[in-house]
Amino acid sequence: MEMKIARYELYPAGTPTGYCVGFSITANGRCFYRDTLVSLQEAREKADEEIVSLAYERLRQGIDAEAARLGAQSPLLIQVWSPAP
């Protein structure tokens, strides 16, 4: 499983109430995305990495479940295939 931080921004733009933190995850050649909001109160006096860790802890169970589901699928399902002439 490979995970990248795909979103990290104050949200909503006009009057932010927190940080939207999103992760792009690749498992078994398939990608999915999950995000969550960490409130400004929760983020107070925390470094960016700590805010990302809070977001991940909220999403961990769902991310792990989806990665396991995708990991159990045959890699044949995403291969490019051309029939013999």
PyMOL Python script that loads the backbone (N, CA, C, O; Angstrom):
from pymol import cmd

cmd.read_pdbstr("""\
ATOM      1  N   MET A   1       0.856  -1.177   0.000  1.00  0.00           N
ATOM      2  CA  MET A   1       0.000   0.000   0.000  1.00  0.00           C
ATOM      3  C   MET A   1       0.894   1.229   0.000  1.00  0.00           C
ATOM      4  O   MET A   1       1.867   1.313   0.749  1.00  0.00           O
ATOM      5  N   GLU A   2       0.545   2.170  -0.846  1.00  0.00           N
ATOM      6  CA  GLU A   2       1.252   3.451  -0.905  1.00  0.00           C
ATOM      7  C   GLU A   2       0.242   4.558  -0.630  1.00  0.00           C
ATOM      8  O   GLU A   2      -0.856   4.560  -1.187  1.00  0.00           O
ATOM      9  N   MET A   3       0.615   5.490   0.226  1.00  0.00           N
ATOM     10  CA  MET A   3      -0.299   6.569   0.590  1.00  0.00           C
ATOM     11  C   MET A   3       0.403   7.914   0.395  1.00  0.00           C
ATOM     12  O   MET A   3       1.555   8.096   0.789  1.00  0.00           O
ATOM     13  N   LYS A   4      -0.318   8.845  -0.219  1.00  0.00           N
ATOM     14  CA  LYS A   4       0.193  10.201  -0.427  1.00  0.00           C
ATOM     15  C   LYS A   4      -0.805  11.200   0.133  1.00  0.00           C
ATOM     16  O   LYS A   4      -2.016  10.991   0.062  1.00  0.00           O
ATOM     17  N   ILE A   5      -0.294  12.275   0.682  1.00  0.00           N
ATOM     18  CA  ILE A   5      -1.168  13.363   1.120  1.00  0.00           C
ATOM     19  C   ILE A   5      -1.585  14.112  -0.140  1.00  0.00           C
ATOM     20  O   ILE A   5      -0.754  14.715  -0.818  1.00  0.00           O
ATOM     21  N   ALA A   6      -2.865  14.068  -0.442  1.00  0.00           N
ATOM     22  CA  ALA A   6      -3.376  14.666  -1.675  1.00  0.00           C
ATOM     23  C   ALA A   6      -4.065  16.004  -1.433  1.00  0.00           C
ATOM     24  O   ALA A   6      -4.286  16.779  -2.363  1.00  0.00           O
ATOM     25  N   ARG A   7      -4.400  16.262  -0.176  1.00  0.00           N
ATOM     26  CA  ARG A   7      -5.087  17.524   0.137  1.00  0.00           C
ATOM     27  C   ARG A   7      -4.732  17.940   1.556  1.00  0.00           C
ATOM     28  O   ARG A   7      -4.739  17.130   2.483  1.00  0.00           O
ATOM     29  N   TYR A   8      -4.422  19.225   1.702  1.00  0.00           N
ATOM     30  CA  TYR A   8      -4.147  19.800   3.014  1.00  0.00           C
ATOM     31  C   TYR A   8      -4.423  21.291   2.898  1.00  0.00           C
ATOM     32  O   TYR A   8      -3.588  22.059   2.420  1.00  0.00           O
ATOM     33  N   GLU A   9      -5.620  21.688   3.348  1.00  0.00           N
ATOM     34  CA  GLU A   9      -5.992  23.086   3.201  1.00  0.00           C
ATOM     35  C   GLU A   9      -7.069  23.462   4.209  1.00  0.00           C
ATOM     36  O   GLU A   9      -7.818  22.619   4.702  1.00  0.00           O
ATOM     37  N   LEU A  10      -7.118  24.763   4.497  1.00  0.00           N
ATOM     38  CA  LEU A  10      -8.196  25.262   5.346  1.00  0.00           C
ATOM     39  C   LEU A  10      -9.505  25.103   4.582  1.00  0.00           C
ATOM     40  O   LEU A  10      -9.569  25.318   3.372  1.00  0.00           O
ATOM     41  N   TYR A  11     -10.557  24.718   5.324  1.00  0.00           N
ATOM     42  CA  TYR A  11     -11.826  24.432   4.662  1.00  0.00           C
ATOM     43  C   TYR A  11     -12.976  24.828   5.579  1.00  0.00           C
ATOM     44  O   TYR A  11     -12.882  24.628   6.790  1.00  0.00           O
ATOM     45  N   PRO A  12     -14.060  25.383   5.040  1.00  0.00           N
ATOM     46  CA  PRO A  12     -14.228  25.899   3.681  1.00  0.00           C
ATOM     47  C   PRO A  12     -13.423  27.181   3.477  1.00  0.00           C
ATOM     48  O   PRO A  12     -13.000  27.832   4.432  1.00  0.00           O
ATOM     49  N   ALA A  13     -13.229  27.515   2.237  1.00  0.00           N
ATOM     50  CA  ALA A  13     -12.335  28.622   1.885  1.00  0.00           C
ATOM     51  C   ALA A  13     -12.732  29.957   2.505  1.00  0.00           C
ATOM     52  O   ALA A  13     -11.875  30.673   3.022  1.00  0.00           O
ATOM     53  N   GLY A  14     -13.986  30.294   2.463  1.00  0.00           N
ATOM     54  CA  GLY A  14     -14.429  31.605   2.952  1.00  0.00           C
ATOM     55  C   GLY A  14     -14.302  31.791   4.445  1.00  0.00           C
ATOM     56  O   GLY A  14     -13.741  32.788   4.899  1.00  0.00           O
ATOM     57  N   THR A  15     -14.795  30.880   5.189  1.00  0.00           N
ATOM     58  CA  THR A  15     -14.746  30.931   6.656  1.00  0.00           C
ATOM     59  C   THR A  15     -14.353  29.557   7.176  1.00  0.00           C
ATOM     60  O   THR A  15     -15.213  28.759   7.547  1.00  0.00           O
ATOM     61  N   PRO A  16     -13.055  29.281   7.203  1.00  0.00           N
ATOM     62  CA  PRO A  16     -12.601  27.938   7.559  1.00  0.00           C
ATOM     63  C   PRO A  16     -12.964  27.535   8.989  1.00  0.00           C
ATOM     64  O   PRO A  16     -12.899  28.329   9.928  1.00  0.00           O
ATOM     65  N   THR A  17     -13.346  26.269   9.107  1.00  0.00           N
ATOM     66  CA  THR A  17     -13.627  25.688  10.414  1.00  0.00           C
ATOM     67  C   THR A  17     -12.622  24.601  10.756  1.00  0.00           C
ATOM     68  O   THR A  17     -12.623  24.070  11.866  1.00  0.00           O
ATOM     69  N   GLY A  18     -11.758  24.270   9.787  1.00  0.00           N
ATOM     70  CA  GLY A  18     -10.749  23.251  10.032  1.00  0.00           C
ATOM     71  C   GLY A  18      -9.866  23.030   8.830  1.00  0.00           C
ATOM     72  O   GLY A  18      -9.923  23.763   7.842  1.00  0.00           O
ATOM     73  N   TYR A  19      -9.046  22.001   8.937  1.00  0.00           N
ATOM     74  CA  TYR A  19      -8.157  21.598   7.852  1.00  0.00           C
ATOM     75  C   TYR A  19      -8.738  20.356   7.197  1.00  0.00           C
ATOM     76  O   TYR A  19      -9.008  19.358   7.865  1.00  0.00           O
ATOM     77  N   CYS A  20      -8.927  20.424   5.895  1.00  0.00           N
ATOM     78  CA  CYS A  20      -9.322  19.243   5.151  1.00  0.00           C
ATOM     79  C   CYS A  20      -8.031  18.519   4.775  1.00  0.00           C
ATOM     80  O   CYS A  20      -7.160  19.079   4.111  1.00  0.00           O
ATOM     81  N   VAL A  21      -7.928  17.278   5.208  1.00  0.00           N
ATOM     82  CA  VAL A  21      -6.742  16.466   4.925  1.00  0.00           C
ATOM     83  C   VAL A  21      -7.206  15.254   4.135  1.00  0.00           C
ATOM     84  O   VAL A  21      -8.073  14.503   4.583  1.00  0.00           O
ATOM     85  N   GLY A  22      -6.623  15.067   2.953  1.00  0.00           N
ATOM     86  CA  GLY A  22      -7.007  13.967   2.085  1.00  0.00           C
ATOM     87  C   GLY A  22      -5.821  13.108   1.718  1.00  0.00           C
ATOM     88  O   GLY A  22      -4.699  13.595   1.580  1.00  0.00           O
ATOM     89  N   PHE A  23      -6.081  11.829   1.561  1.00  0.00           N
ATOM     90  CA  PHE A  23      -5.043  10.857   1.213  1.00  0.00           C
ATOM     91  C   PHE A  23      -5.430  10.133  -0.065  1.00  0.00           C
ATOM     92  O   PHE A  23      -6.576   9.719  -0.239  1.00  0.00           O
ATOM     93  N   SER A  24      -4.465   9.988  -0.947  1.00  0.00           N
ATOM     94  CA  SER A  24      -4.613   9.169  -2.140  1.00  0.00           C
ATOM     95  C   SER A  24      -3.858   7.875  -1.861  1.00  0.00           C
ATOM     96  O   SER A  24      -2.667   7.897  -1.551  1.00  0.00           O
ATOM     97  N   ILE A  25      -4.548   6.764  -1.971  1.00  0.00           N
ATOM     98  CA  ILE A  25      -3.976   5.481  -1.594  1.00  0.00           C
ATOM     99  C   ILE A  25      -3.980   4.549  -2.791  1.00  0.00           C
ATOM    100  O   ILE A  25      -4.959   4.488  -3.534  1.00  0.00           O
ATOM    101  N   THR A  26      -2.888   3.824  -2.977  1.00  0.00           N
ATOM    102  CA  THR A  26      -2.790   2.820  -4.020  1.00  0.00           C
ATOM    103  C   THR A  26      -2.547   1.469  -3.353  1.00  0.00           C
ATOM    104  O   THR A  26      -1.627   1.319  -2.548  1.00  0.00           O
ATOM    105  N   ALA A  27      -3.374   0.499  -3.693  1.00  0.00           N
ATOM    106  CA  ALA A  27      -3.230  -0.849  -3.160  1.00  0.00           C
ATOM    107  C   ALA A  27      -3.510  -1.842  -4.284  1.00  0.00           C
ATOM    108  O   ALA A  27      -4.563  -1.788  -4.919  1.00  0.00           O
ATOM    109  N   ASN A  28      -2.578  -2.736  -4.524  1.00  0.00           N
ATOM    110  CA  ASN A  28      -2.746  -3.768  -5.546  1.00  0.00           C
ATOM    111  C   ASN A  28      -3.036  -3.157  -6.920  1.00  0.00           C
ATOM    112  O   ASN A  28      -3.821  -3.698  -7.700  1.00  0.00           O
ATOM    113  N   GLY A  29      -2.393  -2.030  -7.200  1.00  0.00           N
ATOM    114  CA  GLY A  29      -2.556  -1.382  -8.490  1.00  0.00           C
ATOM    115  C   GLY A  29      -3.820  -0.561  -8.647  1.00  0.00           C
ATOM    116  O   GLY A  29      -4.081  -0.035  -9.729  1.00  0.00           O
ATOM    117  N   ARG A  30      -4.609  -0.439  -7.592  1.00  0.00           N
ATOM    118  CA  ARG A  30      -5.855   0.321  -7.640  1.00  0.00           C
ATOM    119  C   ARG A  30      -5.767   1.510  -6.695  1.00  0.00           C
ATOM    120  O   ARG A  30      -5.122   1.435  -5.649  1.00  0.00           O
ATOM    121  N   CYS A  31      -6.414   2.596  -7.064  1.00  0.00           N
ATOM    122  CA  CYS A  31      -6.329   3.825  -6.265  1.00  0.00           C
ATOM    123  C   CYS A  31      -7.684   4.168  -5.656  1.00  0.00           C
ATOM    124  O   CYS A  31      -8.738   3.866  -6.217  1.00  0.00           O
ATOM    125  N   PHE A  32      -7.622   4.811  -4.487  1.00  0.00           N
ATOM    126  CA  PHE A  32      -8.819   5.373  -3.882  1.00  0.00           C
ATOM    127  C   PHE A  32      -8.417   6.585  -3.057  1.00  0.00           C
ATOM    128  O   PHE A  32      -7.233   6.815  -2.813  1.00  0.00           O
ATOM    129  N   TYR A  33      -9.391   7.346  -2.637  1.00  0.00           N
ATOM    130  CA  TYR A  33      -9.163   8.616  -1.943  1.00  0.00           C
ATOM    131  C   TYR A  33     -10.063   8.678  -0.716  1.00  0.00           C
ATOM    132  O   TYR A  33     -11.221   8.262  -0.756  1.00  0.00           O
ATOM    133  N   ARG A  34      -9.515   9.203   0.370  1.00  0.00           N
ATOM    134  CA  ARG A  34     -10.294   9.439   1.582  1.00  0.00           C
ATOM    135  C   ARG A  34      -9.851  10.781   2.167  1.00  0.00           C
ATOM    136  O   ARG A  34      -8.672  11.129   2.118  1.00  0.00           O
ATOM    137  N   ASP A  35     -10.815  11.535   2.726  1.00  0.00           N
ATOM    138  CA  ASP A  35     -10.455  12.773   3.405  1.00  0.00           C
ATOM    139  C   ASP A  35     -11.316  12.978   4.634  1.00  0.00           C
ATOM    140  O   ASP A  35     -12.348  12.329   4.803  1.00  0.00           O
ATOM    141  N   THR A  36     -10.879  13.886   5.486  1.00  0.00           N
ATOM    142  CA  THR A  36     -11.600  14.221   6.699  1.00  0.00           C
ATOM    143  C   THR A  36     -11.256  15.654   7.088  1.00  0.00           C
ATOM    144  O   THR A  36     -10.315  16.250   6.563  1.00  0.00           O
ATOM    145  N   LEU A  37     -12.031  16.185   8.008  1.00  0.00           N
ATOM    146  CA  LEU A  37     -11.817  17.542   8.488  1.00  0.00           C
ATOM    147  C   LEU A  37     -11.302  17.487   9.923  1.00  0.00           C
ATOM    148  O   LEU A  37     -11.903  16.847  10.786  1.00  0.00           O
ATOM    149  N   VAL A  38     -10.183  18.164  10.165  1.00  0.00           N
ATOM    150  CA  VAL A  38      -9.644  18.325  11.515  1.00  0.00           C
ATOM    151  C   VAL A  38      -9.978  19.755  11.923  1.00  0.00           C
ATOM    152  O   VAL A  38      -9.520  20.707  11.291  1.00  0.00           O
ATOM    153  N   SER A  39     -10.767  19.906  12.967  1.00  0.00           N
ATOM    154  CA  SER A  39     -11.224  21.235  13.358  1.00  0.00           C
ATOM    155  C   SER A  39     -10.057  22.129  13.767  1.00  0.00           C
ATOM    156  O   SER A  39      -8.993  21.655  14.167  1.00  0.00           O
ATOM    157  N   LEU A  40     -10.288  23.432  13.656  1.00  0.00           N
ATOM    158  CA  LEU A  40      -9.255  24.392  14.067  1.00  0.00           C
ATOM    159  C   LEU A  40      -8.930  24.237  15.552  1.00  0.00           C
ATOM    160  O   LEU A  40      -7.784  24.408  15.967  1.00  0.00           O
ATOM    161  N   GLN A  41      -9.938  23.916  16.336  1.00  0.00           N
ATOM    162  CA  GLN A  41      -9.713  23.716  17.770  1.00  0.00           C
ATOM    163  C   GLN A  41      -8.788  22.513  18.009  1.00  0.00           C
ATOM    164  O   GLN A  41      -7.872  22.590  18.828  1.00  0.00           O
ATOM    165  N   GLU A  42      -9.024  21.415  17.303  1.00  0.00           N
ATOM    166  CA  GLU A  42      -8.158  20.236  17.436  1.00  0.00           C
ATOM    167  C   GLU A  42      -6.743  20.507  16.926  1.00  0.00           C
ATOM    168  O   GLU A  42      -5.772  19.948  17.435  1.00  0.00           O
ATOM    169  N   ALA A  43      -6.638  21.369  15.916  1.00  0.00           N
ATOM    170  CA  ALA A  43      -5.354  21.648  15.283  1.00  0.00           C
ATOM    171  C   ALA A  43      -4.541  22.716  16.023  1.00  0.00           C
ATOM    172  O   ALA A  43      -3.366  22.924  15.723  1.00  0.00           O
ATOM    173  N   ARG A  44      -5.161  23.379  16.972  1.00  0.00           N
ATOM    174  CA  ARG A  44      -4.493  24.461  17.681  1.00  0.00           C
ATOM    175  C   ARG A  44      -3.149  24.010  18.252  1.00  0.00           C
ATOM    176  O   ARG A  44      -3.056  22.985  18.928  1.00  0.00           O
ATOM    177  N   GLU A  45      -2.123  24.788  17.968  1.00  0.00           N
ATOM    178  CA  GLU A  45      -0.754  24.578  18.450  1.00  0.00           C
ATOM    179  C   GLU A  45      -0.147  23.249  17.998  1.00  0.00           C
ATOM    180  O   GLU A  45       0.757  22.729  18.652  1.00  0.00           O
ATOM    181  N   LYS A  46      -0.631  22.702  16.899  1.00  0.00           N
ATOM    182  CA  LYS A  46      -0.069  21.473  16.354  1.00  0.00           C
ATOM    183  C   LYS A  46       0.649  21.773  15.045  1.00  0.00           C
ATOM    184  O   LYS A  46       0.231  22.635  14.272  1.00  0.00           O
ATOM    185  N   ALA A  47       1.726  21.053  14.813  1.00  0.00           N
ATOM    186  CA  ALA A  47       2.464  21.152  13.552  1.00  0.00           C
ATOM    187  C   ALA A  47       1.661  20.468  12.445  1.00  0.00           C
ATOM    188  O   ALA A  47       0.767  19.669  12.722  1.00  0.00           O
ATOM    189  N   ASP A  48       1.982  20.782  11.210  1.00  0.00           N
ATOM    190  CA  ASP A  48       1.284  20.187  10.066  1.00  0.00           C
ATOM    191  C   ASP A  48       1.289  18.657  10.137  1.00  0.00           C
ATOM    192  O   ASP A  48       0.261  18.024   9.899  1.00  0.00           O
ATOM    193  N   GLU A  49       2.425  18.071  10.457  1.00  0.00           N
ATOM    194  CA  GLU A  49       2.540  16.617  10.528  1.00  0.00           C
ATOM    195  C   GLU A  49       1.603  16.028  11.588  1.00  0.00           C
ATOM    196  O   GLU A  49       1.052  14.943  11.402  1.00  0.00           O
ATOM    197  N   GLU A  50       1.430  16.742  12.688  1.00  0.00           N
ATOM    198  CA  GLU A  50       0.535  16.281  13.749  1.00  0.00           C
ATOM    199  C   GLU A  50      -0.927  16.330  13.292  1.00  0.00           C
ATOM    200  O   GLU A  50      -1.721  15.453  13.631  1.00  0.00           O
ATOM    201  N   ILE A  51      -1.268  17.355  12.529  1.00  0.00           N
ATOM    202  CA  ILE A  51      -2.629  17.476  11.993  1.00  0.00           C
ATOM    203  C   ILE A  51      -2.900  16.340  11.009  1.00  0.00           C
ATOM    204  O   ILE A  51      -3.977  15.743  11.019  1.00  0.00           O
ATOM    205  N   VAL A  52      -1.924  16.050  10.169  1.00  0.00           N
ATOM    206  CA  VAL A  52      -2.065  14.941   9.220  1.00  0.00           C
ATOM    207  C   VAL A  52      -2.215  13.620   9.978  1.00  0.00           C
ATOM    208  O   VAL A  52      -3.016  12.771   9.587  1.00  0.00           O
ATOM    209  N   SER A  53      -1.462  13.444  11.040  1.00  0.00           N
ATOM    210  CA  SER A  53      -1.571  12.219  11.842  1.00  0.00           C
ATOM    211  C   SER A  53      -2.945  12.078  12.487  1.00  0.00           C
ATOM    212  O   SER A  53      -3.489  10.976  12.551  1.00  0.00           O
ATOM    213  N   LEU A  54      -3.507  13.182  12.963  1.00  0.00           N
ATOM    214  CA  LEU A  54      -4.865  13.146  13.510  1.00  0.00           C
ATOM    215  C   LEU A  54      -5.860  12.691  12.445  1.00  0.00           C
ATOM    216  O   LEU A  54      -6.726  11.854  12.699  1.00  0.00           O
ATOM    217  N   ALA A  55      -5.720  13.254  11.260  1.00  0.00           N
ATOM    218  CA  ALA A  55      -6.621  12.893  10.163  1.00  0.00           C
ATOM    219  C   ALA A  55      -6.468  11.416   9.824  1.00  0.00           C
ATOM    220  O   ALA A  55      -7.462  10.717   9.627  1.00  0.00           O
ATOM    221  N   TYR A  56      -5.247  10.947   9.757  1.00  0.00           N
ATOM    222  CA  TYR A  56      -5.025   9.543   9.416  1.00  0.00           C
ATOM    223  C   TYR A  56      -5.624   8.609  10.465  1.00  0.00           C
ATOM    224  O   TYR A  56      -6.217   7.586  10.123  1.00  0.00           O
ATOM    225  N   GLU A  57      -5.473   8.954  11.716  1.00  0.00           N
ATOM    226  CA  GLU A  57      -6.030   8.110  12.779  1.00  0.00           C
ATOM    227  C   GLU A  57      -7.552   7.978  12.632  1.00  0.00           C
ATOM    228  O   GLU A  57      -8.112   6.917  12.906  1.00  0.00           O
ATOM    229  N   ARG A  58      -8.204   9.033  12.208  1.00  0.00           N
ATOM    230  CA  ARG A  58      -9.657   8.985  11.981  1.00  0.00           C
ATOM    231  C   ARG A  58     -10.022   8.068  10.826  1.00  0.00           C
ATOM    232  O   ARG A  58     -11.052   7.393  10.846  1.00  0.00           O
ATOM    233  N   LEU A  59      -9.163   8.058   9.826  1.00  0.00           N
ATOM    234  CA  LEU A  59      -9.465   7.331   8.595  1.00  0.00           C
ATOM    235  C   LEU A  59      -8.835   5.942   8.529  1.00  0.00           C
ATOM    236  O   LEU A  59      -9.164   5.156   7.641  1.00  0.00           O
ATOM    237  N   ARG A  60      -7.943   5.636   9.450  1.00  0.00           N
ATOM    238  CA  ARG A  60      -7.128   4.415   9.370  1.00  0.00           C
ATOM    239  C   ARG A  60      -7.951   3.147   9.160  1.00  0.00           C
ATOM    240  O   ARG A  60      -7.647   2.358   8.265  1.00  0.00           O
ATOM    241  N   GLN A  61      -8.963   2.947   9.951  1.00  0.00           N
ATOM    242  CA  GLN A  61      -9.745   1.714   9.875  1.00  0.00           C
ATOM    243  C   GLN A  61     -10.370   1.537   8.485  1.00  0.00           C
ATOM    244  O   GLN A  61     -10.320   0.449   7.911  1.00  0.00           O
ATOM    245  N   GLY A  62     -10.952   2.603   7.955  1.00  0.00           N
ATOM    246  CA  GLY A  62     -11.550   2.531   6.625  1.00  0.00           C
ATOM    247  C   GLY A  62     -10.526   2.351   5.523  1.00  0.00           C
ATOM    248  O   GLY A  62     -10.760   1.611   4.567  1.00  0.00           O
ATOM    249  N   ILE A  63      -9.391   3.025   5.653  1.00  0.00           N
ATOM    250  CA  ILE A  63      -8.317   2.882   4.662  1.00  0.00           C
ATOM    251  C   ILE A  63      -7.792   1.452   4.667  1.00  0.00           C
ATOM    252  O   ILE A  63      -7.628   0.842   3.611  1.00  0.00           O
ATOM    253  N   ASP A  64      -7.529   0.921   5.854  1.00  0.00           N
ATOM    254  CA  ASP A  64      -7.018  -0.445   5.951  1.00  0.00           C
ATOM    255  C   ASP A  64      -8.015  -1.456   5.384  1.00  0.00           C
ATOM    256  O   ASP A  64      -7.616  -2.396   4.697  1.00  0.00           O
ATOM    257  N   ALA A  65      -9.294  -1.273   5.663  1.00  0.00           N
ATOM    258  CA  ALA A  65     -10.320  -2.187   5.156  1.00  0.00           C
ATOM    259  C   ALA A  65     -10.390  -2.142   3.634  1.00  0.00           C
ATOM    260  O   ALA A  65     -10.464  -3.188   2.988  1.00  0.00           O
ATOM    261  N   GLU A  66     -10.369  -0.950   3.059  1.00  0.00           N
ATOM    262  CA  GLU A  66     -10.441  -0.826   1.599  1.00  0.00           C
ATOM    263  C   GLU A  66      -9.178  -1.371   0.949  1.00  0.00           C
ATOM    264  O   GLU A  66      -9.257  -2.027  -0.090  1.00  0.00           O
ATOM    265  N   ALA A  67      -8.013  -1.114   1.540  1.00  0.00           N
ATOM    266  CA  ALA A  67      -6.759  -1.643   1.002  1.00  0.00           C
ATOM    267  C   ALA A  67      -6.766  -3.167   1.044  1.00  0.00           C
ATOM    268  O   ALA A  67      -6.301  -3.811   0.103  1.00  0.00           O
ATOM    269  N   ALA A  68      -7.288  -3.752   2.120  1.00  0.00           N
ATOM    270  CA  ALA A  68      -7.373  -5.213   2.216  1.00  0.00           C
ATOM    271  C   ALA A  68      -8.331  -5.770   1.170  1.00  0.00           C
ATOM    272  O   ALA A  68      -8.056  -6.800   0.554  1.00  0.00           O
ATOM    273  N   ARG A  69      -9.454  -5.087   0.972  1.00  0.00           N
ATOM    274  CA  ARG A  69     -10.420  -5.525  -0.037  1.00  0.00           C
ATOM    275  C   ARG A  69      -9.801  -5.503  -1.429  1.00  0.00           C
ATOM    276  O   ARG A  69      -9.954  -6.450  -2.200  1.00  0.00           O
ATOM    277  N   LEU A  70      -9.108  -4.425  -1.742  1.00  0.00           N
ATOM    278  CA  LEU A  70      -8.469  -4.314  -3.052  1.00  0.00           C
ATOM    279  C   LEU A  70      -7.312  -5.297  -3.197  1.00  0.00           C
ATOM    280  O   LEU A  70      -7.076  -5.843  -4.275  1.00  0.00           O
ATOM    281  N   GLY A  71      -6.597  -5.513  -2.100  1.00  0.00           N
ATOM    282  CA  GLY A  71      -5.474  -6.445  -2.126  1.00  0.00           C
ATOM    283  C   GLY A  71      -5.906  -7.879  -2.371  1.00  0.00           C
ATOM    284  O   GLY A  71      -5.123  -8.686  -2.872  1.00  0.00           O
ATOM    285  N   ALA A  72      -7.137  -8.204  -2.025  1.00  0.00           N
ATOM    286  CA  ALA A  72      -7.649  -9.556  -2.218  1.00  0.00           C
ATOM    287  C   ALA A  72      -8.132  -9.800  -3.641  1.00  0.00           C
ATOM    288  O   ALA A  72      -8.376 -10.945  -4.024  1.00  0.00           O
ATOM    289  N   GLN A  73      -8.273  -8.751  -4.418  1.00  0.00           N
ATOM    290  CA  GLN A  73      -8.739  -8.908  -5.797  1.00  0.00           C
ATOM    291  C   GLN A  73      -7.591  -9.359  -6.687  1.00  0.00           C
ATOM    292  O   GLN A  73      -6.431  -9.018  -6.455  1.00  0.00           O
ATOM    293  N   SER A  74      -7.928 -10.113  -7.686  1.00  0.00           N
ATOM    294  CA  SER A  74      -6.921 -10.611  -8.617  1.00  0.00           C
ATOM    295  C   SER A  74      -6.294  -9.454  -9.393  1.00  0.00           C
ATOM    296  O   SER A  74      -7.015  -8.584  -9.881  1.00  0.00           O
ATOM    297  N   PRO A  75      -4.953  -9.429  -9.516  1.00  0.00           N
ATOM    298  CA  PRO A  75      -4.311  -8.379 -10.322  1.00  0.00           C
ATOM    299  C   PRO A  75      -4.662  -8.503 -11.803  1.00  0.00           C
ATOM    300  O   PRO A  75      -4.431  -7.575 -12.577  1.00  0.00           O
ATOM    301  N   LEU A  76      -5.215  -9.637 -12.193  1.00  0.00           N
ATOM    302  CA  LEU A  76      -5.652  -9.834 -13.573  1.00  0.00           C
ATOM    303  C   LEU A  76      -6.722  -8.821 -13.968  1.00  0.00           C
ATOM    304  O   LEU A  76      -6.830  -8.458 -15.139  1.00  0.00           O
ATOM    305  N   LEU A  77      -7.513  -8.362 -12.995  1.00  0.00           N
ATOM    306  CA  LEU A  77      -8.614  -7.448 -13.284  1.00  0.00           C
ATOM    307  C   LEU A  77      -8.178  -6.089 -13.818  1.00  0.00           C
ATOM    308  O   LEU A  77      -8.987  -5.380 -14.415  1.00  0.00           O
ATOM    309  N   ILE A  78      -6.931  -5.714 -13.619  1.00  0.00           N
ATOM    310  CA  ILE A  78      -6.494  -4.394 -14.081  1.00  0.00           C
ATOM    311  C   ILE A  78      -5.423  -4.461 -15.168  1.00  0.00           C
ATOM    312  O   ILE A  78      -4.871  -3.435 -15.567  1.00  0.00           O
ATOM    313  N   GLN A  79      -5.136  -5.655 -15.637  1.00  0.00           N
ATOM    314  CA  GLN A  79      -4.117  -5.802 -16.667  1.00  0.00           C
ATOM    315  C   GLN A  79      -4.670  -5.427 -18.036  1.00  0.00           C
ATOM    316  O   GLN A  79      -5.839  -5.654 -18.348  1.00  0.00           O
ATOM    317  N   VAL A  80      -3.794  -4.853 -18.830  1.00  0.00           N
ATOM    318  CA  VAL A  80      -4.141  -4.623 -20.232  1.00  0.00           C
ATOM    319  C   VAL A  80      -4.026  -5.980 -20.928  1.00  0.00           C
ATOM    320  O   VAL A  80      -3.036  -6.694 -20.769  1.00  0.00           O
ATOM    321  N   TRP A  81      -5.034  -6.312 -21.684  1.00  0.00           N
ATOM    322  CA  TRP A  81      -5.057  -7.628 -22.310  1.00  0.00           C
ATOM    323  C   TRP A  81      -5.399  -7.507 -23.774  1.00  0.00           C
ATOM    324  O   TRP A  81      -6.304  -6.764 -24.153  1.00  0.00           O
ATOM    325  N   SER A  82      -4.688  -8.224 -24.580  1.00  0.00           N
ATOM    326  CA  SER A  82      -4.976  -8.273 -26.009  1.00  0.00           C
ATOM    327  C   SER A  82      -5.102  -9.736 -26.412  1.00  0.00           C
ATOM    328  O   SER A  82      -4.199 -10.532 -26.154  1.00  0.00           O
ATOM    329  N   PRO A  83      -6.206 -10.091 -27.038  1.00  0.00           N
ATOM    330  CA  PRO A  83      -6.345 -11.482 -27.469  1.00  0.00           C
ATOM    331  C   PRO A  83      -5.368 -11.810 -28.599  1.00  0.00           C
ATOM    332  O   PRO A  83      -4.977 -10.940 -29.377  1.00  0.00           O
ATOM    333  N   ALA A  84      -4.990 -13.071 -28.668  1.00  0.00           N
ATOM    334  CA  ALA A  84      -4.079 -13.514 -29.744  1.00  0.00           C
ATOM    335  C   ALA A  84      -4.806 -13.386 -31.083  1.00  0.00           C
ATOM    336  O   ALA A  84      -6.006 -13.647 -31.167  1.00  0.00           O
ATOM    337  N   PRO A  85      -4.083 -12.986 -32.125  1.00  0.00           N
ATOM    338  CA  PRO A  85      -4.735 -12.847 -33.454  1.00  0.00           C
ATOM    339  C   PRO A  85      -5.138 -14.174 -34.054  1.00  0.00           C
ATOM    340  O   PRO A  85      -5.689 -14.212 -35.154  1.00  0.00           O
TER     341      PRO A  85
END
""", "prot")
cmd.dss("prot")
cmd.show_as("cartoon", "prot")
cmd.util.cbc("prot")
cmd.orient("prot")
